[in-house]
């Protein structure tokens, strides 16, 4: 191990880095939004496994966009 990297490793232990392209100046709001997104994804994952839902494959672009819009609105 490189000695100069060892200090960085010790400093970053227990830290979580979230990189975003959002221009919000409030890091707490960005973090809350991220946590809300992960909770929604976990709920969808649980729902899909409970209902045994398979992926949907569309052949036309407008159908894919409509599906994304309905999922986003939901």
C-alpha positions as CSV (number, residue, x, y, z in Angstrom):
1,X,0.0,0.0,0.0
2,X,1.1,3.5,-0.7
3,X,1.6,5.6,2.5
4,X,0.0,8.8,1.0
5,X,-3.2,6.9,0.1
6,X,-3.4,5.3,3.6
7,X,-4.3,8.7,5.2
8,X,-7.0,9.3,2.6
9,X,-8.4,5.9,3.2
10,X,-8.6,6.5,7.0
11,X,-10.3,9.9,6.5
12,X,-12.9,8.7,4.1
13,X,-14.0,5.6,6.2
14,X,-17.7,6.0,7.1
15,X,-18.2,8.8,4.5
16,X,-20.5,8.7,1.6
17,X,-19.9,10.8,-1.5
18,X,-22.9,11.8,-3.6
19,X,-22.1,13.3,-7.0
20,X,-24.9,15.2,-8.9
21,X,-25.4,17.6,-11.7
22,X,-28.2,19.5,-9.8
23,X,-27.4,23.1,-9.1
24,X,-29.1,23.3,-5.7
25,X,-27.0,25.1,-3.1
26,X,-28.5,23.1,-0.2
27,X,-26.7,19.7,0.2
28,X,-29.2,18.5,2.7
29,X,-32.1,18.9,0.2
30,X,-30.1,17.0,-2.4
31,X,-29.4,14.2,0.1
32,X,-33.1,14.0,1.1
33,X,-34.1,13.8,-2.6
34,X,-31.6,11.0,-3.1
35,X,-32.8,9.0,-0.1
36,X,-36.4,9.5,-1.3
37,X,-35.4,8.1,-4.7
38,X,-33.8,5.0,-3.1
39,X,-36.9,4.4,-1.0
40,X,-39.1,4.6,-4.1
41,X,-36.8,2.2,-6.0
42,X,-36.9,-0.2,-3.0
43,X,-40.7,-0.1,-3.0
44,X,-40.9,-0.8,-6.7
45,X,-38.4,-3.7,-6.3
46,X,-40.5,-5.2,-3.5
47,X,-43.7,-4.7,-5.5
48,X,-42.3,-6.3,-8.6
49,X,-41.0,-9.3,-6.7
50,X,-44.2,-9.8,-4.8
51,X,-46.3,-9.6,-7.9
52,X,-43.8,-11.6,-10.0
53,X,-43.8,-8.8,-12.6
54,X,-41.5,-9.3,-15.6
55,X,-39.8,-6.5,-17.6
56,X,-41.8,-4.9,-20.4
57,X,-40.1,-4.6,-23.8
58,X,-41.6,-2.1,-26.3
59,X,-41.0,-2.1,-30.0
60,X,-41.9,1.6,-30.6
61,X,-40.3,4.6,-29.1
62,X,-43.5,6.5,-28.4
63,X,-44.8,3.5,-26.3
64,X,-41.6,3.6,-24.2
65,X,-42.0,7.3,-23.6
66,X,-45.6,6.9,-22.6
67,X,-44.7,4.1,-20.2
68,X,-42.0,6.3,-18.6
69,X,-44.4,9.2,-18.3
70,X,-47.0,7.1,-16.6
71,X,-44.4,5.6,-14.2
72,X,-43.1,9.0,-13.4
73,X,-46.5,10.4,-12.7
74,X,-47.3,7.4,-10.5
